[in-house]
Amino acid sequence: MKVLYAFIRTAFHNAFIYRVDFWVRLISIFIMMYASYSLWTILYRQIPDAFGMDLETMTTYGVLGMMLVSFVDAASNVSYYIAEQVRLGTLELDLMKPLDFIVHMFYRNLGEFFLLLVTNGLPGLLFAYLFLDFNPPVSPEAGVAFLISLFLGYLVFFGISFLMGMLSIVTLDIRSYSWVFWSVVQFASGQLVPIWMFPPAFATVLLALPFKDIYFAPMSIYVGAQQGSIAEILLSQVVWAAGLILASWLVWLRVQKRITVHGG
């Protein structure tokens, strides 16, 4: 826990230094949340029978998606960090630390997650309640399940991002296809459009993939529109998170053999 606390403290220290970046990021989040609220409101008024739920629930889902991406997306930073270290040839500095590489990446990334949760998520939540007709969770139980599901979704996202980072060690550069990959992740995770609005056959495919456990699972629990029971959703997230982290560890054992350190 001391190591995790050190990374969280470092993340907050960096945010304190780059204050302009903090304010620009926060204002951008408010704009995106308002844009999502306005978009769903306009669409609902045009075709109210197309969404299968009332206006407030639909706008709550849309606003929640914009708010969550402001800190859950911190998990994707691990792939960019590893890719940048590989590009600069400084990955050995991380390998020299007296900490397992995966644990190091997880603690480092979790520090960023907690930072963005406090500095972006909480102000975003306050903004949503004050100005965007944002609904609370459908029940206290759903609220607790939402928080658990949110963290499990972060673990799933971390596993996917770490595997993407491992690919950068093999290919040396992931910039040519990382944007496409993360766009697919964002689309397939239900962060922008809920999966229940897709054609049934396509929705079935998306529900079989791990991406839906990043955003759609916690968001659907929050608004009370989950596919199946809450226990089933949480179990799916646990299985995918454990499987992806195990896969990350196995891939790292193989990939680290390809790393060549020159000098001292």
Beta strands, then each sheet from edge to edge (+ up, - down):
end
